[in-house]
């Protein structure tokens, strides 16, 4: 999850998704000159970062598990 390639990708995803979420969720108040909750602005970036990081970690876990599983038909038959 904290490996540089995965973290870099998660940060890019969070930047794009967070910006879109902020435009949708906070755009009207910003454009009207009304105050916007800093907590909501930050969370619009943190949540996609967490989701992307978790997804990368799960994918890596699955990849490692698959690489440790022997291919079908390659195990020894000890039933004889």
PDB file of N, CA, C and O in Angstrom:
ATOM      1  N   UNK A   1       0.820  -1.182   0.000  1.00  0.00           N
ATOM      2  CA  UNK A   1       0.000   0.000   0.000  1.00  0.00           C
ATOM      3  C   UNK A   1       0.871   1.256   0.000  1.00  0.00           C
ATOM      4  O   UNK A   1       0.500   2.270  -0.590  1.00  0.00           O
ATOM      5  N   UNK A   2       2.011   1.189   0.651  1.00  0.00           N
ATOM      6  CA  UNK A   2       2.886   2.355   0.726  1.00  0.00           C
ATOM      7  C   UNK A   2       4.076   2.255  -0.225  1.00  0.00           C
ATOM      8  O   UNK A   2       4.976   3.095  -0.191  1.00  0.00           O
ATOM      9  N   UNK A   3       4.075   1.230  -1.070  1.00  0.00           N
ATOM     10  CA  UNK A   3       5.154   1.119  -2.053  1.00  0.00           C
ATOM     11  C   UNK A   3       5.046   2.288  -3.018  1.00  0.00           C
ATOM     12  O   UNK A   3       3.942   2.654  -3.422  1.00  0.00           O
ATOM     13  N   UNK A   4       6.173   2.880  -3.393  1.00  0.00           N
ATOM     14  CA  UNK A   4       6.141   4.091  -4.223  1.00  0.00           C
ATOM     15  C   UNK A   4       5.267   4.021  -5.479  1.00  0.00           C
ATOM     16  O   UNK A   4       4.521   4.969  -5.724  1.00  0.00           O
ATOM     17  N   UNK A   5       5.314   2.957  -6.289  1.00  0.00           N
ATOM     18  CA  UNK A   5       4.457   2.957  -7.484  1.00  0.00           C
ATOM     19  C   UNK A   5       2.967   2.972  -7.137  1.00  0.00           C
ATOM     20  O   UNK A   5       2.189   3.691  -7.764  1.00  0.00           O
ATOM     21  N   UNK A   6       2.575   2.187  -6.146  1.00  0.00           N
ATOM     22  CA  UNK A   6       1.165   2.127  -5.755  1.00  0.00           C
ATOM     23  C   UNK A   6       0.728   3.443  -5.125  1.00  0.00           C
ATOM     24  O   UNK A   6      -0.370   3.928  -5.397  1.00  0.00           O
ATOM     25  N   UNK A   7       1.572   4.015  -4.296  1.00  0.00           N
ATOM     26  CA  UNK A   7       1.234   5.282  -3.652  1.00  0.00           C
ATOM     27  C   UNK A   7       1.127   6.409  -4.678  1.00  0.00           C
ATOM     28  O   UNK A   7       0.235   7.253  -4.593  1.00  0.00           O
ATOM     29  N   UNK A   8       2.032   6.415  -5.638  1.00  0.00           N
ATOM     30  CA  UNK A   8       2.006   7.444  -6.688  1.00  0.00           C
ATOM     31  C   UNK A   8       0.711   7.349  -7.492  1.00  0.00           C
ATOM     32  O   UNK A   8       0.078   8.365  -7.778  1.00  0.00           O
ATOM     33  N   UNK A   9       0.322   6.139  -7.852  1.00  0.00           N
ATOM     34  CA  UNK A   9      -0.924   5.950  -8.607  1.00  0.00           C
ATOM     35  C   UNK A   9      -2.126   6.357  -7.771  1.00  0.00           C
ATOM     36  O   UNK A   9      -3.046   6.999  -8.278  1.00  0.00           O
ATOM     37  N   UNK A  10      -2.125   5.989  -6.490  1.00  0.00           N
ATOM     38  CA  UNK A  10      -3.244   6.337  -5.606  1.00  0.00           C
ATOM     39  C   UNK A  10      -3.354   7.850  -5.433  1.00  0.00           C
ATOM     40  O   UNK A  10      -4.458   8.391  -5.380  1.00  0.00           O
ATOM     41  N   UNK A  11      -2.217   8.532  -5.346  1.00  0.00           N
ATOM     42  CA  UNK A  11      -2.234   9.994  -5.219  1.00  0.00           C
ATOM     43  C   UNK A  11      -2.792  10.654  -6.480  1.00  0.00           C
ATOM     44  O   UNK A  11      -3.537  11.630  -6.395  1.00  0.00           O
ATOM     45  N   UNK A  12      -2.432  10.123  -7.641  1.00  0.00           N
ATOM     46  CA  UNK A  12      -2.979  10.673  -8.895  1.00  0.00           C
ATOM     47  C   UNK A  12      -4.495  10.474  -8.966  1.00  0.00           C
ATOM     48  O   UNK A  12      -5.235  11.383  -9.341  1.00  0.00           O
ATOM     49  N   UNK A  13      -4.936   9.288  -8.606  1.00  0.00           N
ATOM     50  CA  UNK A  13      -6.373   9.006  -8.618  1.00  0.00           C
ATOM     51  C   UNK A  13      -7.093   9.923  -7.641  1.00  0.00           C
ATOM     52  O   UNK A  13      -8.133  10.493  -7.971  1.00  0.00           O
ATOM     53  N   UNK A  14      -6.542  10.067  -6.439  1.00  0.00           N
ATOM     54  CA  UNK A  14      -7.160  10.924  -5.421  1.00  0.00           C
ATOM     55  C   UNK A  14      -7.212  12.371  -5.878  1.00  0.00           C
ATOM     56  O   UNK A  14      -8.182  13.074  -5.593  1.00  0.00           O
ATOM     57  N   UNK A  15      -6.186  12.826  -6.579  1.00  0.00           N
ATOM     58  CA  UNK A  15      -6.174  14.214  -7.061  1.00  0.00           C
ATOM     59  C   UNK A  15      -7.296  14.452  -8.069  1.00  0.00           C
ATOM     60  O   UNK A  15      -7.997  15.461  -8.003  1.00  0.00           O
ATOM     61  N   UNK A  16      -7.455  13.522  -8.992  1.00  0.00           N
ATOM     62  CA  UNK A  16      -8.496  13.675 -10.020  1.00  0.00           C
ATOM     63  C   UNK A  16      -9.882  13.513  -9.413  1.00  0.00           C
ATOM     64  O   UNK A  16     -10.742  14.379  -9.580  1.00  0.00           O
ATOM     65  N   UNK A  17     -10.100  12.412  -8.713  1.00  0.00           N
ATOM     66  CA  UNK A  17     -11.423  12.135  -8.145  1.00  0.00           C
ATOM     67  C   UNK A  17     -11.775  13.176  -7.080  1.00  0.00           C
ATOM     68  O   UNK A  17     -12.913  13.641  -7.027  1.00  0.00           O
ATOM     69  N   UNK A  18     -10.821  13.540  -6.243  1.00  0.00           N
ATOM     70  CA  UNK A  18     -11.066  14.543  -5.210  1.00  0.00           C
ATOM     71  C   UNK A  18     -11.452  15.891  -5.785  1.00  0.00           C
ATOM     72  O   UNK A  18     -12.329  16.570  -5.251  1.00  0.00           O
ATOM     73  N   UNK A  19     -10.798  16.283  -6.875  1.00  0.00           N
ATOM     74  CA  UNK A  19     -11.126  17.549  -7.522  1.00  0.00           C
ATOM     75  C   UNK A  19     -12.538  17.521  -8.090  1.00  0.00           C
ATOM     76  O   UNK A  19     -13.287  18.489  -7.957  1.00  0.00           O
ATOM     77  N   UNK A  20     -12.895  16.417  -8.718  1.00  0.00           N
ATOM     78  CA  UNK A  20     -14.251  16.281  -9.255  1.00  0.00           C
ATOM     79  C   UNK A  20     -15.276  16.305  -8.119  1.00  0.00           C
ATOM     80  O   UNK A  20     -16.295  16.988  -8.215  1.00  0.00           O
ATOM     81  N   UNK A  21     -15.005  15.560  -7.050  1.00  0.00           N
ATOM     82  CA  UNK A  21     -15.923  15.544  -5.909  1.00  0.00           C
ATOM     83  C   UNK A  21     -16.073  16.930  -5.283  1.00  0.00           C
ATOM     84  O   UNK A  21     -17.174  17.330  -4.904  1.00  0.00           O
ATOM     85  N   UNK A  22     -14.968  17.656  -5.178  1.00  0.00           N
ATOM     86  CA  UNK A  22     -15.042  19.005  -4.621  1.00  0.00           C
ATOM     87  C   UNK A  22     -15.845  19.938  -5.517  1.00  0.00           C
ATOM     88  O   UNK A  22     -16.601  20.778  -5.028  1.00  0.00           O
ATOM     89  N   UNK A  23     -15.683  19.792  -6.813  1.00  0.00           N
ATOM     90  CA  UNK A  23     -16.457  20.633  -7.736  1.00  0.00           C
ATOM     91  C   UNK A  23     -17.951  20.333  -7.610  1.00  0.00           C
ATOM     92  O   UNK A  23     -18.778  21.244  -7.631  1.00  0.00           O
ATOM     93  N   UNK A  24     -18.286  19.061  -7.480  1.00  0.00           N
ATOM     94  CA  UNK A  24     -19.699  18.666  -7.366  1.00  0.00           C
ATOM     95  C   UNK A  24     -20.268  19.046  -5.995  1.00  0.00           C
ATOM     96  O   UNK A  24     -21.341  19.641  -5.902  1.00  0.00           O
ATOM     97  N   UNK A  25     -19.539  18.696  -4.942  1.00  0.00           N
ATOM     98  CA  UNK A  25     -20.060  18.886  -3.583  1.00  0.00           C
ATOM     99  C   UNK A  25     -19.924  20.312  -3.057  1.00  0.00           C
ATOM    100  O   UNK A  25     -20.779  20.777  -2.304  1.00  0.00           O
ATOM    101  N   UNK A  26     -18.863  21.004  -3.445  1.00  0.00           N
ATOM    102  CA  UNK A  26     -18.595  22.322  -2.874  1.00  0.00           C
ATOM    103  C   UNK A  26     -18.621  23.446  -3.897  1.00  0.00           C
ATOM    104  O   UNK A  26     -18.479  24.614  -3.535  1.00  0.00           O
ATOM    105  N   UNK A  27     -18.802  23.111  -5.167  1.00  0.00           N
ATOM    106  CA  UNK A  27     -18.796  24.125  -6.207  1.00  0.00           C
ATOM    107  C   UNK A  27     -19.812  25.238  -6.008  1.00  0.00           C
ATOM    108  O   UNK A  27     -19.442  26.413  -6.006  1.00  0.00           O
ATOM    109  N   UNK A  28     -21.080  24.897  -5.842  1.00  0.00           N
ATOM    110  CA  UNK A  28     -22.075  25.961  -5.689  1.00  0.00           C
ATOM    111  C   UNK A  28     -21.798  26.929  -4.529  1.00  0.00           C
ATOM    112  O   UNK A  28     -21.911  28.139  -4.724  1.00  0.00           O
ATOM    113  N   UNK A  29     -21.443  26.448  -3.341  1.00  0.00           N
ATOM    114  CA  UNK A  29     -21.114  27.402  -2.276  1.00  0.00           C
ATOM    115  C   UNK A  29     -19.890  28.266  -2.611  1.00  0.00           C
ATOM    116  O   UNK A  29     -19.881  29.465  -2.331  1.00  0.00           O
ATOM    117  N   UNK A  30     -18.851  27.651  -3.215  1.00  0.00           N
ATOM    118  CA  UNK A  30     -17.662  28.418  -3.582  1.00  0.00           C
ATOM    119  C   UNK A  30     -18.022  29.531  -4.553  1.00  0.00           C
ATOM    120  O   UNK A  30     -17.626  30.683  -4.375  1.00  0.00           O
ATOM    121  N   UNK A  31     -18.783  29.168  -5.589  1.00  0.00           N
ATOM    122  CA  UNK A  31     -19.127  30.148  -6.623  1.00  0.00           C
ATOM    123  C   UNK A  31     -20.049  31.236  -6.084  1.00  0.00           C
ATOM    124  O   UNK A  31     -20.076  32.348  -6.609  1.00  0.00           O
ATOM    125  N   UNK A  32     -20.794  30.920  -5.051  1.00  0.00           N
ATOM    126  CA  UNK A  32     -21.690  31.908  -4.443  1.00  0.00           C
ATOM    127  C   UNK A  32     -20.960  32.735  -3.380  1.00  0.00           C
ATOM    128  O   UNK A  32     -21.547  33.638  -2.785  1.00  0.00           O
ATOM    129  N   UNK A  33     -19.694  32.430  -3.145  1.00  0.00           N
ATOM    130  CA  UNK A  33     -18.918  33.164  -2.150  1.00  0.00           C
ATOM    131  C   UNK A  33     -19.215  32.767  -0.720  1.00  0.00           C
ATOM    132  O   UNK A  33     -18.872  33.496   0.210  1.00  0.00           O
ATOM    133  N   UNK A  34     -19.848  31.622  -0.534  1.00  0.00           N
ATOM    134  CA  UNK A  34     -20.182  31.137   0.806  1.00  0.00           C
ATOM    135  C   UNK A  34     -19.017  30.313   1.358  1.00  0.00           C
ATOM    136  O   UNK A  34     -18.221  29.771   0.590  1.00  0.00           O
ATOM    137  N   UNK A  35     -18.917  30.217   2.668  1.00  0.00           N
ATOM    138  CA  UNK A  35     -17.837  29.401   3.254  1.00  0.00           C
ATOM    139  C   UNK A  35     -18.074  27.908   3.005  1.00  0.00           C
ATOM    140  O   UNK A  35     -19.206  27.437   2.904  1.00  0.00           O
ATOM    141  N   UNK A  36     -16.977  27.205   2.913  1.00  0.00           N
ATOM    142  CA  UNK A  36     -17.018  25.755   2.681  1.00  0.00           C
ATOM    143  C   UNK A  36     -16.236  25.092   3.809  1.00  0.00           C
ATOM    144  O   UNK A  36     -15.199  25.598   4.236  1.00  0.00           O
ATOM    145  N   UNK A  37     -16.733  23.970   4.283  1.00  0.00           N
ATOM    146  CA  UNK A  37     -16.073  23.231   5.354  1.00  0.00           C
ATOM    147  C   UNK A  37     -14.740  22.659   4.865  1.00  0.00           C
ATOM    148  O   UNK A  37     -14.697  21.901   3.896  1.00  0.00           O
ATOM    149  N   UNK A  38     -13.662  23.029   5.543  1.00  0.00           N
ATOM    150  CA  UNK A  38     -12.341  22.497   5.192  1.00  0.00           C
ATOM    151  C   UNK A  38     -12.309  20.979   5.366  1.00  0.00           C
ATOM    152  O   UNK A  38     -11.641  20.275   4.609  1.00  0.00           O
ATOM    153  N   UNK A  39     -13.028  20.485   6.357  1.00  0.00           N
ATOM    154  CA  UNK A  39     -13.099  19.038   6.602  1.00  0.00           C
ATOM    155  C   UNK A  39     -13.646  18.311   5.381  1.00  0.00           C
ATOM    156  O   UNK A  39     -13.115  17.271   4.991  1.00  0.00           O
ATOM    157  N   UNK A  40     -14.705  18.849   4.773  1.00  0.00           N
ATOM    158  CA  UNK A  40     -15.297  18.211   3.588  1.00  0.00           C
ATOM    159  C   UNK A  40     -14.346  18.265   2.395  1.00  0.00           C
ATOM    160  O   UNK A  40     -14.264  17.315   1.617  1.00  0.00           O
ATOM    161  N   UNK A  41     -13.634  19.372   2.257  1.00  0.00           N
ATOM    162  CA  UNK A  41     -12.674  19.490   1.157  1.00  0.00           C
ATOM    163  C   UNK A  41     -11.584  18.429   1.313  1.00  0.00           C
ATOM    164  O   UNK A  41     -11.251  17.733   0.353  1.00  0.00           O
ATOM    165  N   UNK A  42     -11.038  18.306   2.501  1.00  0.00           N
ATOM    166  CA  UNK A  42      -9.974  17.330   2.757  1.00  0.00           C
ATOM    167  C   UNK A  42     -10.491  15.907   2.558  1.00  0.00           C
ATOM    168  O   UNK A  42      -9.815  15.088   1.936  1.00  0.00           O
ATOM    169  N   UNK A  43     -11.663  15.608   3.070  1.00  0.00           N
ATOM    170  CA  UNK A  43     -12.207  14.250   2.958  1.00  0.00           C
ATOM    171  C   UNK A  43     -12.492  13.859   1.514  1.00  0.00           C
ATOM    172  O   UNK A  43     -12.437  12.678   1.171  1.00  0.00           O
ATOM    173  N   UNK A  44     -12.796  14.837   0.665  1.00  0.00           N
ATOM    174  CA  UNK A  44     -13.011  14.547  -0.753  1.00  0.00           C
ATOM    175  C   UNK A  44     -11.735  14.046  -1.423  1.00  0.00           C
ATOM    176  O   UNK A  44     -11.804  13.427  -2.485  1.00  0.00           O
ATOM    177  N   UNK A  45     -10.588  14.296  -0.832  1.00  0.00           N
ATOM    178  CA  UNK A  45      -9.314  13.768  -1.334  1.00  0.00           C
ATOM    179  C   UNK A  45      -8.871  12.524  -0.570  1.00  0.00           C
ATOM    180  O   UNK A  45      -8.308  11.603  -1.161  1.00  0.00           O
ATOM    181  N   UNK A  46      -9.119  12.489   0.727  1.00  0.00           N
ATOM    182  CA  UNK A  46      -8.653  11.373   1.557  1.00  0.00           C
ATOM    183  C   UNK A  46      -9.393  10.079   1.223  1.00  0.00           C
ATOM    184  O   UNK A  46      -8.774   9.018   1.141  1.00  0.00           O
ATOM    185  N   UNK A  47     -10.692  10.154   1.033  1.00  0.00           N
ATOM    186  CA  UNK A  47     -11.470   8.935   0.770  1.00  0.00           C
ATOM    187  C   UNK A  47     -11.017   8.252  -0.526  1.00  0.00           C
ATOM    188  O   UNK A  47     -10.776   7.045  -0.502  1.00  0.00           O
ATOM    189  N   UNK A  48     -10.890   8.961  -1.655  1.00  0.00           N
ATOM    190  CA  UNK A  48     -10.391   8.268  -2.854  1.00  0.00           C
ATOM    191  C   UNK A  48      -8.957   7.744  -2.685  1.00  0.00           C
ATOM    192  O   UNK A  48      -8.609   6.709  -3.254  1.00  0.00           O
ATOM    193  N   UNK A  49      -8.135   8.442  -1.918  1.00  0.00           N
ATOM    194  CA  UNK A  49      -6.778   7.957  -1.659  1.00  0.00           C
ATOM    195  C   UNK A  49      -6.822   6.625  -0.917  1.00  0.00           C
ATOM    196  O   UNK A  49      -6.094   5.695  -1.263  1.00  0.00           O
ATOM    197  N   UNK A  50      -7.665   6.533   0.093  1.00  0.00           N
ATOM    198  CA  UNK A  50      -7.793   5.285   0.859  1.00  0.00           C
ATOM    199  C   UNK A  50      -8.331   4.153   0.004  1.00  0.00           C
ATOM    200  O   UNK A  50      -7.841   3.027   0.082  1.00  0.00           O
ATOM    201  N   UNK A  51      -9.327   4.439  -0.806  1.00  0.00           N
ATOM    202  CA  UNK A  51      -9.921   3.409  -1.665  1.00  0.00           C
ATOM    203  C   UNK A  51      -8.907   2.916  -2.691  1.00  0.00           C
ATOM    204  O   UNK A  51      -8.764   1.710  -2.895  1.00  0.00           O
ATOM    205  N   UNK A  52      -8.209   3.835  -3.331  1.00  0.00           N
ATOM    206  CA  UNK A  52      -7.214   3.435  -4.335  1.00  0.00           C
ATOM    207  C   UNK A  52      -6.061   2.672  -3.700  1.00  0.00           C
ATOM    208  O   UNK A  52      -5.572   1.703  -4.281  1.00  0.00           O
ATOM    209  N   UNK A  53      -5.621   3.087  -2.529  1.00  0.00           N
ATOM    210  CA  UNK A  53      -4.527   2.401  -1.828  1.00  0.00           C
ATOM    211  C   UNK A  53      -4.947   0.996  -1.414  1.00  0.00           C
ATOM    212  O   UNK A  53      -4.188   0.042  -1.580  1.00  0.00           O
ATOM    213  N   UNK A  54      -6.147   0.872  -0.879  1.00  0.00           N
ATOM    214  CA  UNK A  54      -6.652  -0.440  -0.473  1.00  0.00           C
ATOM    215  C   UNK A  54      -6.776  -1.364  -1.678  1.00  0.00           C
ATOM    216  O   UNK A  54      -6.411  -2.538  -1.612  1.00  0.00           O
ATOM    217  N   UNK A  55      -7.287  -0.829  -2.767  1.00  0.00           N
ATOM    218  CA  UNK A  55      -7.445  -1.623  -3.978  1.00  0.00           C
ATOM    219  C   UNK A  55      -6.092  -2.119  -4.486  1.00  0.00           C
ATOM    220  O   UNK A  55      -5.969  -3.276  -4.889  1.00  0.00           O
ATOM    221  N   UNK A  56      -5.084  -1.258  -4.470  1.00  0.00           N
ATOM    222  CA  UNK A  56      -3.748  -1.660  -4.908  1.00  0.00           C
ATOM    223  C   UNK A  56      -3.173  -2.730  -3.982  1.00  0.00           C
ATOM    224  O   UNK A  56      -2.544  -3.682  -4.444  1.00  0.00           O
ATOM    225  N   UNK A  57      -3.387  -2.575  -2.691  1.00  0.00           N
ATOM    226  CA  UNK A  57      -2.876  -3.563  -1.730  1.00  0.00           C
ATOM    227  C   UNK A  57      -3.554  -4.914  -1.915  1.00  0.00           C
ATOM    228  O   UNK A  57      -2.894  -5.952  -1.867  1.00  0.00           O
ATOM    229  N   UNK A  58      -4.862  -4.908  -2.126  1.00  0.00           N
ATOM    230  CA  UNK A  58      -5.587  -6.171  -2.341  1.00  0.00           C
ATOM    231  C   UNK A  58      -5.133  -6.849  -3.633  1.00  0.00           C
ATOM    232  O   UNK A  58      -4.966  -8.068  -3.673  1.00  0.00           O
ATOM    233  N   UNK A  59      -4.937  -6.065  -4.678  1.00  0.00           N
ATOM    234  CA  UNK A  59      -4.491  -6.625  -5.951  1.00  0.00           C
ATOM    235  C   UNK A  59      -3.105  -7.247  -5.800  1.00  0.00           C
ATOM    236  O   UNK A  59      -2.847  -8.323  -6.339  1.00  0.00           O
ATOM    237  N   UNK A  60      -2.225  -6.586  -5.081  1.00  0.00           N
ATOM    238  CA  UNK A  60      -0.887  -7.125  -4.847  1.00  0.00           C
ATOM    239  C   UNK A  60      -0.963  -8.403  -4.025  1.00  0.00           C
ATOM    240  O   UNK A  60      -0.229  -9.356  -4.286  1.00  0.00           O
ATOM    241  N   UNK A  61      -1.847  -8.427  -3.033  1.00  0.00           N
ATOM    242  CA  UNK A  61      -2.031  -9.626  -2.216  1.00  0.00           C
ATOM    243  C   UNK A  61      -2.519 -10.790  -3.081  1.00  0.00           C
ATOM    244  O   UNK A  61      -2.033 -11.914  -2.951  1.00  0.00           O
ATOM    245  N   UNK A  62      -3.467 -10.516  -3.951  1.00  0.00           N
ATOM    246  CA  UNK A  62      -3.977 -11.568  -4.849  1.00  0.00           C
ATOM    247  C   UNK A  62      -2.901 -12.045  -5.815  1.00  0.00           C
ATOM    248  O   UNK A  62      -2.784 -13.239  -6.088  1.00  0.00           O
ATOM    249  N   UNK A  63      -2.109 -11.093  -6.333  1.00  0.00           N
ATOM    250  CA  UNK A  63      -1.041 -11.446  -7.262  1.00  0.00           C
ATOM    251  C   UNK A  63      -0.019 -12.346  -6.581  1.00  0.00           C
ATOM    252  O   UNK A  63       0.421 -13.338  -7.163  1.00  0.00           O
ATOM    253  N   UNK A  64       0.361 -12.008  -5.353  1.00  0.00           N
ATOM    254  CA  UNK A  64       1.320 -12.822  -4.621  1.00  0.00           C
ATOM    255  C   UNK A  64       0.760 -14.198  -4.299  1.00  0.00           C
ATOM    256  O   UNK A  64       1.473 -15.197  -4.396  1.00  0.00           O
ATOM    257  N   UNK A  65      -0.506 -14.258  -3.918  1.00  0.00           N
ATOM    258  CA  UNK A  65      -1.134 -15.547  -3.620  1.00  0.00           C
ATOM    259  C   UNK A  65      -1.183 -16.423  -4.867  1.00  0.00           C
ATOM    260  O   UNK A  65      -0.940 -17.627  -4.790  1.00  0.00           O
ATOM    261  N   UNK A  66      -1.494 -15.828  -6.007  1.00  0.00           N
ATOM    262  CA  UNK A  66      -1.565 -16.590  -7.255  1.00  0.00           C
ATOM    263  C   UNK A  66      -0.189 -17.099  -7.671  1.00  0.00           C
ATOM    264  O   UNK A  66      -0.075 -18.189  -8.231  1.00  0.00           O
ATOM    265  N   UNK A  67       0.848 -16.324  -7.405  1.00  0.00           N
ATOM    266  CA  UNK A  67       2.197 -16.750  -7.788  1.00  0.00           C
ATOM    267  C   UNK A  67       2.705 -17.873  -6.890  1.00  0.00           C
ATOM    268  O   UNK A  67       3.649 -18.573  -7.255  1.00  0.00           O
ATOM    269  N   UNK A  68       2.095 -18.056  -5.724  1.00  0.00           N
ATOM    270  CA  UNK A  68       2.522 -19.099  -4.797  1.00  0.00           C
ATOM    271  C   UNK A  68       1.708 -20.381  -4.978  1.00  0.00           C
ATOM    272  O   UNK A  68       2.068 -21.419  -4.422  1.00  0.00           O
ATOM    273  N   UNK A  69       0.635 -20.325  -5.735  1.00  0.00           N
ATOM    274  CA  UNK A  69      -0.219 -21.483  -5.962  1.00  0.00           C
ATOM    275  C   UNK A  69       0.308 -22.263  -7.163  1.00  0.00           C
ATOM    276  O   UNK A  69       0.509 -21.685  -8.231  1.00  0.00           O
ATOM    277  N   UNK A  70       0.534 -23.567  -7.002  1.00  0.00           N
ATOM    278  CA  UNK A  70       1.031 -24.349  -8.147  1.00  0.00           C
ATOM    279  C   UNK A  70      -0.019 -24.409  -9.253  1.00  0.00           C
ATOM    280  O   UNK A  70      -1.223 -24.404  -8.996  1.00  0.00           O
ATOM    281  N   UNK A  71       0.460 -24.465 -10.460  1.00  0.00           N
ATOM    282  CA  UNK A  71      -0.440 -24.548 -11.613  1.00  0.00           C
ATOM    283  C   UNK A  71      -1.164 -25.888 -11.586  1.00  0.00           C
ATOM    284  O   UNK A  71      -0.593 -26.884 -11.140  1.00  0.00           O
ATOM    285  N   UNK A  72      -2.413 -25.933 -12.054  1.00  0.00           N
ATOM    286  CA  UNK A  72      -3.160 -27.198 -12.074  1.00  0.00           C
ATOM    287  C   UNK A  72      -2.424 -28.249 -12.909  1.00  0.00           C
ATOM    288  O   UNK A  72      -1.900 -27.954 -13.982  1.00  0.00           O
ATOM    289  N   UNK A  73      -2.398 -29.465 -12.398  1.00  0.00           N
ATOM    290  CA  UNK A  73      -1.787 -30.571 -13.119  1.00  0.00           C
ATOM    291  C   UNK A  73      -0.285 -30.705 -12.884  1.00  0.00           C
ATOM    292  O   UNK A  73       0.334 -31.635 -13.400  1.00  0.00           O
ATOM    293  N   UNK A  74       0.305 -29.806 -12.124  1.00  0.00           N
ATOM    294  CA  UNK A  74       1.744 -29.870 -11.893  1.00  0.00           C
ATOM    295  C   UNK A  74       2.102 -30.456 -10.535  1.00  0.00           C
ATOM    296  O   UNK A  74       3.280 -30.512 -10.182  1.00  0.00           O
ATOM    297  N   UNK A  75       1.109 -30.894  -9.766  1.00  0.00           N
ATOM    298  CA  UNK A  75       1.410 -31.478  -8.458  1.00  0.00           C
ATOM    299  C   UNK A  75       1.726 -32.964  -8.614  1.00  0.00           C
ATOM    300  O   UNK A  75       1.322 -33.612  -9.580  1.00  0.00           O
ATOM    301  N   UNK A  76       2.457 -33.474  -7.638  1.00  0.00           N
ATOM    302  CA  UNK A  76       2.809 -34.898  -7.662  1.00  0.00           C
ATOM    303  C   UNK A  76       1.606 -35.739  -7.271  1.00  0.00           C
ATOM    304  O   UNK A  76       0.870 -35.392  -6.348  1.00  0.00           O
ATOM    305  N   UNK A  77       1.412 -36.828  -7.964  1.00  0.00           N
ATOM    306  CA  UNK A  77       0.335 -37.753  -7.627  1.00  0.00           C
ATOM    307  C   UNK A  77       0.931 -38.833  -6.734  1.00  0.00           C
ATOM    308  O   UNK A  77       1.666 -39.698  -7.210  1.00  0.00           O
ATOM    309  N   UNK A  78       0.618 -38.788  -5.440  1.00  0.00           N
ATOM    310  CA  UNK A  78       1.179 -39.741  -4.478  1.00  0.00           C
ATOM    311  C   UNK A  78       0.168 -40.836  -4.143  1.00  0.00           C
ATOM    312  O   UNK A  78       0.347 -41.557  -3.161  1.00  0.00           O
ATOM    313  N   UNK A  79      -0.882 -40.971  -4.938  1.00  0.00           N
ATOM    314  CA  UNK A  79      -1.916 -41.957  -4.618  1.00  0.00           C
ATOM    315  C   UNK A  79      -1.512 -43.370  -5.035  1.00  0.00           C
ATOM    316  O   UNK A  79      -2.189 -44.326  -4.657  1.00  0.00           O
ATOM    317  N   UNK A  80      -0.445 -43.532  -5.791  1.00  0.00           N
ATOM    318  CA  UNK A  80      -0.056 -44.870  -6.253  1.00  0.00           C
ATOM    319  C   UNK A  80       0.723 -45.589  -5.242  1.00  0.00           C
ATOM    320  O   UNK A  80       1.128 -46.728  -5.470  1.00  0.00           O
TER     321      UNK A  80
END
